[in-house]
């Protein structure tokens, strides 16, 4: 291997960067989207756009994962001071 570049460490940095940099905002967006489903109309033409129980559950799980990742990141930073 090249003595200048540690490919194992580089691979770990790229994976964590993609997960934290793109994965967490995408998961947050899924949670927000679950709370606001597309508007549908019932038989009378009245729009229905409220989130059901499944939407609330999906949003809660998404937000819990994002909050856990934030808490873990803060704890890692504080532990290394």
Number of C-alpha atoms within 10 A of each C-alpha: 6 6 6 6 9 10 12 8 9 10 11 11 12 12 11 12 12 12 13 16 12 11 14 19 13 15 17 19 15 16 22 18 15 21 21 16 14 13 12 12 11 9 7 6 8 10 12 12 13 14 17 12 10 11 17 16 15 17 23 16 14 21 19 14 15 20 14 12 14 14 12 12 13 11 11 11 10 9 8 6 5
